[in-house]
């Protein structure tokens, strides 16, 4: 599971859980923090982020390709960084070239709205594929069917791509994505809280703690 944010406070709190493999960001999340991309990446790694995904940007092949390498160069020694590349014609071409040059480049194909788009990303050797679950739903597309079909294609051909569900508005979408075949997900901090801090559970925990204190006084 990955945390989808660039907020340092959220990242530090979430990493304490021990369940997050890393952090995913995008230009919108980075801009929200009001810091230069390079400085923010350096800060996030200094906070103990084990793996960081950063979106490459560019409207042409050369722009996107050069920005991908710029991102790879920002990983401190001993740290891992992956590049997010949107899956369109330009993006697929850049992904294929990066993988031919170095199969160890970690790439997350993003902006996925359909199974056929995800299948092309898998064939281009993406390590991860990010179907946008909530955005697909709001456009009348069944994200869970798309995830299921993509997973079937990956498994039947023994491809290395993993499905990383993204774009969630509630915790049930996360559960449905995972049970439909997503290998993992990237979620914002508020969705993480929805999943772990259930009001009814917190009430029960408060009772246990209260009774525990009473027992100590006996």
ZAMARGU-4260 file (C-alpha; in steps of 0.2 Angstrom, whole numbers, plus 5000, padded with zeros to 4 digits):
<rodrens>
0) 5000/5000/5000 | 5006/5018/4996 | 5001/5035/5003 | 4996/5048/4990 | 5002/5064/4997
5) 5016/5076/4998 | 5011/5082/5015 | 5026/5079/5027 | 5015/5078/5042 | 5004/5065/5035
10) 5018/5055/5028 | 5027/5054/5045 | 5011/5049/5054 | 5007/5036/5041 | 5024/5028/5040
15) 5023/5024/5059 | 5010/5011/5054 | 5022/5001/5045 | 5010/4996/5031 | 5015/5009/5018
20) 5028/5004/5005 | 5031/5021/4999 | 5023/5038/4994 | 5016/5043/4977 | 5015/5061/4972
25) 5009/5072/4957 | 5012/5090/4952 | 4995/5095/4960 | 5000/5087/4977 | 5017/5095/4976
30) 5010/5112/4971 | 4998/5111/4985 | 5013/5111/4997 | 5020/5127/4990 | 5038/5121/4988
35) 5050/5118/4973 | 5049/5100/4967 | 5067/5096/4970 | 5067/5103/4988 | 5051/5094/4992
40) 5058/5077/4986 | 5074/5080/4996 | 5063/5084/5011 | 5052/5068/5009 | 5067/5057/5008
45) 5074/5065/5024 | 5059/5060/5033 | 5062/5041/5030 | 5051/5038/5014 | 5057/5021/5008
50) 5051/5023/4990 | 5044/5039/4981 | 5035/5040/4965 | 5036/5057/4956 | 5026/5062/4940
55) 5036/5066/4925 | 5029/5080/4914 | 5030/5086/4896 | 5019/5087/4881 | 5032/5080/4869
60) 5043/5064/4869 | 5059/5074/4872 | 5051/5084/4886 | 5044/5069/4895 | 5059/5058/4892
65) 5071/5072/4899 | 5060/5075/4914 | 5060/5057/4918 | 5079/5056/4919 | 5079/5072/4929
70) 5068/5063/4942 | 5078/5048/4943 | 5094/5059/4946 | 5085/5066/4962 | 5086/5049/4972
75) 5099/5051/4986 | 5111/5036/4988 | 5103/5021/4995 | 5085/5028/4991 | 5073/5022/4978
80) 5063/5034/4966 | 5050/5029/4953 | 5043/5039/4939 | 5025/5041/4935 | 5021/5043/4916
85) 5004/5046/4909 | 4998/5032/4897 | 4995/5041/4880 | 5005/5038/4864 | 5019/5049/4870
90) 5020/5041/4887 | 5020/5023/4880 | 5035/5028/4869 | 5044/5035/4883 | 5041/5021/4894
95) 5047/5008/4881 | 5063/5018/4878 | 5067/5020/4897 | 5064/5001/4900 | 5076/4997/4885
100) 5089/5008/4892 | 5088/5001/4909 | 5076/4988/4914 | 5078/4993/4933 | 5070/5010/4930
105) 5054/5009/4940 | 5039/5016/4931 | 5021/5018/4936 | 5009/5021/4922 | 4995/5033/4926
110) 4979/5042/4920 | 4972/5025/4916 | 4953/5025/4913 | 4950/5008/4904 | 4957/4990/4903
115) 4963/4992/4886 | 4974/5007/4891 | 4981/4997/4906 | 4984/4982/4895 | 4995/4993/4883
120) 5004/4999/4899 | 5008/4982/4904 | 5014/4977/4887 | 5026/4993/4887 | 5033/4985/4903
125) 5026/4997/4916 | 5030/4990/4934 | 5014/4997/4941 | 4997/5003/4933 | 4986/5016/4941
130) 4968/5015/4936 | 4959/5030/4942 | 4944/5022/4952 | 4933/5036/4957 | 4936/5046/4941
135) 4931/5031/4931 | 4915/5029/4941 | 4911/5048/4939 | 4912/5045/4920 | 4901/5030/4919
140) 4915/5018/4918 | 4915/5002/4929 | 4933/5003/4937 | 4931/4986/4945 | 4928/4977/4929
145) 4942/4986/4921 | 4954/4980/4936 | 4947/4962/4935 | 4951/4961/4916 | 4968/4969/4917
150) 4973/4957/4931 | 4967/4942/4921 | 4977/4948/4906 | 4993/4951/4917 | 4991/4934/4925
155) 4988/4924/4910 | 5003/4931/4901 | 5014/4931/4917 | 5018/4949/4915 | 5027/4959/4929
160) 5015/4973/4930 | 5006/4976/4946 | 4989/4986/4947 | 4990/5000/4959 | 4972/5007/4962
165) 4972/5026/4963 | 4959/5040/4964 | 4948/5036/4979 | 4934/5046/4988 | 4930/5033/5001
170) 4937/5017/5009 | 4924/5005/5001 | 4931/5010/4984 | 4948/5004/4991 | 4941/4987/4996
175) 4932/4984/4980 | 4948/4988/4970 | 4958/4976/4980 | 4945/4962/4979 | 4943/4965/4961
180) 4961/4961/4958 | 4972/4976/4961 | 4989/4971/4969 | 4990/4987/4979 | 4983/5004/4981
185) 4989/5022/4984 | 4977/5032/4995 | 4976/5049/5003 | 4979/5051/5022 | 4960/5054/5025
190) 4955/5038/5017 | 4968/5029/5028 | 4960/5036/5043 | 4943/5031/5037 | 4950/5013/5035
195) 4958/5012/5052 | 4949/5024/5064 | 4931/5017/5064 | 4920/5027/5076 | 4912/5011/5083
200) 4929/5003/5086 | 4936/5019/5094 | 4921/5019/5106 | 4925/5000/5111 | 4943/5004/5113
205) 4939/5018/5125 | 4928/5006/5135 | 4943/4993/5136 | 4955/5007/5141 | 4943/5013/5155
210) 4940/4996/5162 | 4958/4993/5161 | 4961/5008/5172 | 4948/5002/5184 | 4956/4985/5185
215) 4973/4993/5190 | 4964/5001/5205 | 4957/4985/5212
</rodrens>
